[in-house]
Amino acid sequence: MTAHLRIATLNVWALPWGIAPKRRERMEALGERLQQDEADVWAFQEVWTDDARATLEAAARRAHLRVAHGGGGLMLASALPLADVRFTQYACRGIATHVHRGDWAGGKGFLSARVETAAGPLRLVDTHLHAQYVPDGEDPFHAHRVAQVVELAHSVAGFSEPVVVAGDLNLRERRPEYAVLMGLSGLRDEAAARGHREPTSGSDTRIDYILTRGPRMEEIRNFIARGEYSDHGGVWAELALGRGSPPVVQTDPVALALARRTLAAGRDDAQRRRAQERALAAGAALVGAGSLAAARLTRRRLLFGAGAALGLAAAGLWGVSAERWIAEEEAAFAQVSALLDAA
């Protein structure tokens, strides 16, 4: 028996603190779009705020869609039953001290659910990977994104059902992360196979995808223009689902070796930053202690007292960064590297 499934994915750009303008108006307009019979399943990313989540969920309910939420701003809305809904946070979240980026604090991961179709169950995965903020050669988050790709690919390869991965992957087709994902997961980029590479971010960048393992893709296209509801464009696909197991995943040895090298480099970089911040913490502690002693021995207590407070505070911050945040980052790279042993 063959069934058809229409799926749509969109990063809705629902960021807090006024970063994304006209959030309420855009979410209300997108909610109206859900009333139209365009997709059986919607995969959303960047549903970060409570008001955006409430607006989209209410609209989905009015459209008789089932809703599932995950961490990291992920949300599914489905006309078909959802089961075994689970959210998995990525072990490598980014660099904690880059507070001007929201990736580490946002706790990105992937939301997966079993979609019950007329042709049997399908595993749907909605995800949003770490963003790339700078040019390729200067990107400090390349290894983190590869680590997230490895975790995602490891889970996808372990699913027994046909699989669809949708979302804002924050990677381009020519990037090493793309090669790792495709080489370890068994997923197929039907848009690339058909020469359909319409940009979804910027004038020439495709970073939003619908990838499949098992289902036959009958049509794929960009169906929401960038700027209509978000700073991203939306992708829509129609899939033909037949009964049977998805193809067996054949691990690409080149992708496996690339992933190993990148994760090792990421762990080495974390170790270097940890040693650097330990040294900074020790130096700041000495400055703080010296200023405290000077405050006691001189009349310039206000000046040296302020110096002591600043030095000890800096020592504490660098100490926490080194011994907690970067230590966790090192452990995460080791944890993800271990997954490659089973690939």
Disulfide bonds with the S-S distance in Angstrom:
none
